[in-house]
């Protein structure tokens, strides 16, 4: 093991330090300042890959990091302890940003035992086809792992957000290792939630929930309700991405319950794209009518707004109004991309409408209507479809349609007499 540490220290001599979170827990993760796209999710402030070291009698590493950040992980571990003294590795989640260098770390530190959930072991085996992975021990839900002078408890949280997902609790320090639950994609030198402005955390956390966890909202409601019961004992929630929640623990759980409920609000997202400006004019007129009717509006041209931002806005809205020019008897690619992405994330309790333009052949608006229906969004207003360029009368109709939609949204939200 001494030779092993020499090799590891030589490879990871980056001079990076761990951050102590509690009497026995250290953050030893990695900062990815420059990543911008995570399988379709635009992260304009990067992300972190959080890993944790528990300095128990049996020293334990919770998760590893993305493969390219191995040396950063080992450097931070080395600032606390000789990596060869790690007795146990726990994999809470098998996705590559948390397990990418797991086989290599296992070979280097040679832990006595490595643990994951039952599905986690199967998933890791299918990821790596590595003999090291075959030795992983699967732990059942509710089981407890003896770390010598303290205990680590496991909670299986399937589909938060993968089938293998698992959380862990170190009660002696009041720390909950929540893996992807309560995470957010943001790279920051501040490690704790109360060091970052709350409005920045809310924006990042909402985007994270909308783009990653929204399809599992019903599961998130049950999981969050159960986890919230542990708050008197849990003093810190440490996720797999982003800062640690030590002050706003109840706040982020309440936000999860709010986002999971998907209660419709007096807010409409008008998503559109245009070829020569016709649909842009229509979109602006509809948005103006919605606003005049007392609705908060987000006017979002697909070409200028990333799909991740669109779904983040839609998650807290009650209506989606979507428009497109006709291209080759179909939708503009930017609109097709957004609608396919939104469909996969399964937003609920929305109503909607469609509008568009065409030249010598139509097709876009019918496809928009079908997309809305396929997403479970009820089309509540007649579609407006204009040939080439809208004249003043058409734009007047668009604004009137927006006002009508405002009234329908108020009824949908159970607030027919409401004013913004």
C-alpha positions in Angstrom: 0.0 0.0 0.0 2.9 2.3 0.6 4.1 1.9 -3.0 0.5 2.4 -4.1 0.4 5.8 -2.4 3.7 6.8 -4.0 2.2 6.1 -7.4 -1.0 7.9 -6.7 0.7 10.9 -5.1 3.0 11.3 -8.1 0.0 11.1 -10.5 -2.1 13.5 -8.6 0.3 16.2 -7.4 -2.0 19.1 -8.3 -1.8 20.7 -4.9 -5.6 20.8 -4.5 -7.2 20.6 -1.0 -10.3 19.0 0.4 -12.9 21.0 2.1 -14.1 19.9 5.6 -17.9 19.8 5.8 -18.5 18.3 9.2 -16.3 16.7 12.0 -15.8 13.5 9.9 -16.8 14.4 6.3 -14.7 16.1 3.6 -15.5 17.2 0.1 -13.0 15.7 -2.3 -14.8 16.3 -5.6 -13.9 18.1 -8.8 -14.8 21.3 -10.5 -15.7 21.4 -14.1 -15.7 25.1 -14.9 -15.9 24.8 -18.6 -18.5 22.1 -19.5 -21.6 23.6 -21.1 -23.6 20.7 -22.5 -24.6 17.7 -20.4 -26.6 15.4 -22.7 -28.8 18.3 -24.0 -28.9 20.4 -20.7 -27.1 23.7 -21.2 -25.0 24.6 -18.1 -23.7 28.1 -18.6 -21.8 28.0 -15.3 -20.3 24.5 -15.5 -20.8 21.9 -12.7 -19.1 20.0 -10.0 -18.7 16.2 -9.5 -19.0 15.8 -5.8 -17.2 13.0 -3.9 -16.9 12.7 -0.2 -14.4 11.2 2.3 -15.6 10.0 5.7 -12.7 9.9 8.2 -14.0 7.0 10.3 -12.0 4.1 11.7 -12.7 2.5 8.4 -12.0 5.4 6.0 -14.7 5.6 3.4 -14.9 7.3 0.0 -18.4 8.1 -1.2 -18.5 8.1 -5.1 -15.7 9.0 -7.4 -15.8 11.6 -10.3 -15.9 11.8 -14.1 -12.9 10.0 -15.6 -11.0 13.1 -16.8 -11.0 14.5 -13.2 -9.3 11.5 -11.5 -6.2 13.4 -10.6 -8.2 16.2 -9.0 -10.1 13.7 -6.9 -6.8 12.0 -5.7 -5.1 15.3 -5.0 -7.9 16.4 -2.7 -8.0 13.0 -0.9 -4.2 13.2 -0.5 -4.6 16.5 1.3 -6.4 14.7 4.1 -5.1 11.1 4.1 -2.9 8.7 2.3 -5.3 7.3 -0.3 -4.1 3.8 0.3 -5.7 4.0 3.8 -9.2 4.1 2.3 -10.9 0.9 3.5 -14.3 1.3 1.8 -15.7 2.8 -1.4 -19.4 3.4 -1.8 -21.0 4.0 -5.2 -24.3 5.8 -4.7 -25.0 6.2 -8.5 -23.5 4.5 -11.5 -23.7 7.3 -14.0 -20.3 8.1 -15.5 -19.9 11.5 -13.9 -19.8 9.8 -10.6 -18.2 6.5 -11.5 -16.0 7.3 -14.4 -12.8 6.6 -12.6 -14.1 4.0 -10.1 -12.3 1.0 -11.5 -9.0 2.9 -11.6 -9.4 4.2 -8.1 -10.3 0.7 -6.9 -7.0 -0.6 -8.4 -5.0 2.2 -6.9 -6.3 2.3 -3.4 -7.2 -1.4 -3.1 -10.1 -0.9 -0.7 -11.1 -3.8 1.5 -14.7 -3.6 0.2 -16.7 -1.6 -2.4 -20.5 -1.2 -2.1 -23.4 -0.2 -4.3 -27.1 -0.8 -4.6 -28.3 -4.1 -6.2 -29.1 -2.4 -9.5 -26.0 -0.2 -9.1 -23.8 -3.3 -9.2 -25.5 -4.6 -12.4 -25.3 -1.1 -14.0 -21.6 -0.7 -13.2 -20.8 -4.2 -14.6 -22.6 -3.1 -17.8 -20.6 0.1 -17.9 -17.1 -1.1 -17.3 -16.7 -4.9 -17.9 -13.9 -4.6 -15.4 -12.8 -7.4 -13.0 -12.6 -4.9 -10.2 -16.4 -4.3 -10.5 -17.2 -7.9 -10.1 -16.1 -7.7 -6.4 -18.6 -5.0 -5.5 -21.0 -5.9 -2.8 -24.7 -5.0 -3.3 -26.4 -3.5 -0.2 -30.2 -3.8 0.4 -32.4 -0.8 1.1 -32.4 0.2 4.8 -29.2 -1.6 5.5 -26.4 -0.2 7.8 -22.7 -0.3 7.1 -20.3 -0.5 10.1 -17.5 2.0 9.7 -15.9 1.1 13.0 -16.8 4.0 15.2 -19.9 5.1 13.2 -22.6 3.8 11.0 -23.6 4.6 7.4 -27.3 4.0 6.5 -28.5 3.3 3.0 -31.8 4.4 1.4 -32.6 3.1 -2.0 -34.2 6.0 -4.1 -34.8 4.4 -7.5 -35.5 6.8 -10.3 -34.0 9.8 -8.5 -33.0 9.8 -11.2 -31.7 6.3 -12.3 -32.9 2.9 -11.2 -29.7 2.3 -9.3 -29.9 5.6 -7.3 -29.2 5.4 -3.6 -28.7 7.9 -0.7 -26.8 7.5 2.5 -27.0 9.0 6.0 -24.2 9.5 8.5 -26.2 10.3 11.6 -23.3 11.1 13.9 -22.5 14.1 11.8 -26.1 14.7 10.6 -25.0 14.4 6.9 -27.3 13.1 4.1 -25.4 12.1 0.9 -28.3 12.7 -1.5 -26.5 11.9 -4.8 -28.4 13.6 -7.7 -31.3 14.6 -5.5 -31.2 18.3 -4.5 -28.3 18.9 -6.9 -27.7 21.7 -9.3 -25.3 22.3 -12.2 -23.2 25.2 -11.1 -19.4 25.5 -10.6 -18.6 27.9 -7.8 -15.7 28.3 -5.4 -18.2 28.6 -2.6 -19.0 25.1 -1.2 -22.1 26.0 0.9 -25.6 27.2 -0.1 -25.5 30.2 2.3 -22.4 31.5 0.5 -24.3 31.8 -2.8 -27.2 34.2 -3.4 -30.5 32.4 -2.9 -31.9 33.6 -6.2 -29.0 32.1 -8.1 -29.5 28.8 -6.3 -33.2 28.8 -7.1 -32.6 29.4 -10.8 -30.0 26.7 -11.0 -32.0 24.2 -8.9 -35.2 24.8 -10.9 -33.3 24.3 -14.2 -31.7 21.1 -12.8 -35.1 19.7 -11.6 -36.9 20.6 -14.9 -34.2 19.1 -17.1 -33.4 16.0 -15.1 -36.0 15.1 -12.5 -39.3 16.3 -13.9 -40.2 13.0 -15.6 -40.1 11.4 -12.2 -42.1 14.1 -10.4 -44.5 11.6 -8.7 -41.6 9.7 -7.4 -39.9 12.9 -6.2 -43.0 13.8 -4.2 -42.9 10.5 -2.3 -39.1 10.6 -1.8 -38.9 14.2 -0.7 -41.8 13.8 1.7 -40.1 10.8 3.3 -36.7 12.5 3.4 -38.1 15.7 4.9 -39.0 13.7 8.0 -35.3 13.2 8.6 -34.6 17.0 8.8 -34.4 17.3 12.5 -31.4 14.9 12.4 -30.0 15.9 9.0 -28.0 19.1 9.4 -26.5 19.1 5.9 -27.6 17.7 2.6 -24.6 17.0 0.3 -25.6 16.2 -3.3 -23.6 14.9 -6.2 -23.6 18.3 -8.0 -23.4 21.9 -6.7 -23.0 23.4 -3.2 -23.9 21.7 0.1 -27.2 22.6 1.7 -26.5 23.5 5.4 -28.8 26.5 5.8 -31.7 26.1 3.3 -32.3 22.4 3.7 -36.1 22.7 4.3 -36.3 25.4 1.6 -34.9 23.2 -1.2 -37.1 20.3 -0.1 -40.2 22.6 -0.2 -39.1 23.7 -3.7 -38.9 20.1 -4.8 -42.4 19.4 -3.5 -43.7 22.6 -5.3 -42.0 21.7 -8.6 -43.2 18.1 -8.3 -46.8 19.2 -7.8 -46.7 21.1 -11.1 -49.6 23.3 -10.1 -50.5 25.5 -13.1 -49.8 29.2 -12.6 -50.9 32.3 -14.4 -47.8 32.2 -16.6 -47.6 31.4 -20.3 -44.6 30.4 -22.4 -44.8 31.5 -26.0 -42.3 29.4 -27.8 -41.7 30.0 -31.5 -39.4 30.4 -34.4 -39.6 32.1 -37.7 -38.1 32.2 -41.2 -38.8 35.7 -42.5 -40.5 37.3 -39.5 -44.2 36.4 -39.9 -44.4 34.1 -36.9 -42.4 36.6 -34.9 -45.0 39.2 -35.5 -47.8 36.8 -34.6 -46.0 35.6 -31.4 -45.5 39.2 -30.2 -49.2 40.0 -30.8 -50.3 36.9 -28.9 -47.9 37.6 -26.1 -49.3 41.2 -25.9 -52.8 39.9 -25.7 -51.8 37.4 -22.9 -50.2 40.2 -20.9 -53.1 42.5 -21.4 -55.3 39.7 -20.0 -53.3 39.6 -16.8 -50.9 36.7 -17.6 -47.1 36.7 -17.0 -45.5 35.9 -20.3 -42.2 34.4 -21.4 -41.7 35.1 -25.1 -39.0 32.7 -26.3 -37.6 32.4 -29.8 -36.2 28.9 -30.1 -33.2 30.1 -32.1 -32.1 32.4 -29.3 -33.2 30.3 -26.2 -31.8 26.9 -25.3 -34.2 24.0 -24.8 -33.0 23.7 -21.2 -34.2 27.3 -20.5 -37.5 26.7 -22.2 -38.4 23.7 -20.1 -37.2 25.5 -16.9 -39.7 28.3 -17.7 -42.5 25.9 -18.7 -42.2 23.9 -15.5 -43.6 26.8 -13.5 -46.1 27.8 -16.2 -49.7 26.8 -16.9 -49.7 27.3 -20.7 -47.6 26.6 -23.7 -48.3 28.5 -26.9 -46.1 27.3 -29.7 -45.6 28.6 -33.3 -43.6 27.8 -36.3 -43.1 28.7 -39.9 -43.6 25.7 -42.3 -40.5 24.2 -43.7 -40.8 21.3 -46.2 -44.3 20.8 -45.0 -43.2 20.4 -41.4 -41.7 22.3 -38.5 -38.6 24.4 -38.3 -35.9 22.2 -36.8 -35.5 24.4 -33.7 -39.1 23.9 -32.8 -39.1 20.2 -33.5 -36.0 19.9 -31.3 -37.7 21.7 -28.4 -40.9 19.8 -28.6 -39.2 16.4 -28.7 -37.1 17.5 -25.7 -40.1 18.8 -23.8 -42.1 15.6 -24.5 -39.4 13.4 -22.9 -39.5 15.5 -19.7 -43.3 14.9 -19.4 -44.6 18.3 -18.0 -48.1 18.0 -16.5 -51.2 20.1 -16.0 -50.6 22.4 -19.0 -53.0 23.8 -21.6 -51.9 25.2 -24.9 -52.4 26.5 -28.4 -50.6 26.6 -31.8 -50.1 29.2 -34.5 -47.9 29.5 -37.6 -47.4 30.5 -41.2 -47.0 28.7 -44.5 -46.2 29.5 -48.1 -47.3 27.3 -51.0 -47.8 24.3 -48.7 -48.9 24.0 -45.1 -48.3 21.4 -42.4 -46.6 23.1 -39.5 -49.6 24.0 -37.5 -51.2 20.5 -37.7 -48.0 19.0 -36.5 -47.8 21.6 -33.6 -51.3 20.6 -32.5 -50.4 16.9 -32.6 -47.2 17.5 -30.6 -49.2 19.3 -28.0 -51.7 16.4 -27.8 -48.9 13.9 -27.6 -47.5 15.7 -24.6 -50.9 15.6 -22.9 -51.3 19.4 -23.4 -55.0 20.2 -24.2 -55.3 22.5 -27.1 -57.9 25.1 -25.9 -58.1 27.6 -28.7 -58.4 27.5 -32.5 -55.1 27.4 -34.3 -54.1 30.6 -36.2 -52.5 29.8 -39.6 -51.5 32.5 -42.0 -50.4 32.4 -45.6 -47.0 34.1 -46.0 -47.2 37.5 -44.1 -49.9 38.5 -41.5 -51.7 41.7 -42.3 -53.1 44.1 -39.7 -56.4 42.1 -39.3 -54.5 38.9 -38.6 -52.3 40.5 -36.0 -55.4 42.0 -34.4 -56.9 38.4 -34.3 -53.6 37.2 -32.8 -53.8 39.7 -30.0 -57.5 38.8 -29.4 -56.5 35.2 -29.3 -53.9 36.0 -26.6 -56.6 37.7 -24.5 -58.9 34.8 -24.9 -56.1 32.4 -23.9 -55.5 34.5 -20.8 -59.1 34.0 -19.7 -58.8 30.2 -20.4 -55.6 30.0 -18.4 -57.2 31.7 -15.4 -60.1 29.2 -15.5 -57.5 26.4 -15.8 -55.8 27.7 -12.7 -59.1 28.1 -10.8 -58.6 31.8 -10.7 -61.1 33.2 -13.3 -61.2 36.7 -11.7 -57.5 37.0 -11.1 -55.4 40.0 -12.1 -51.6 39.8 -12.4 
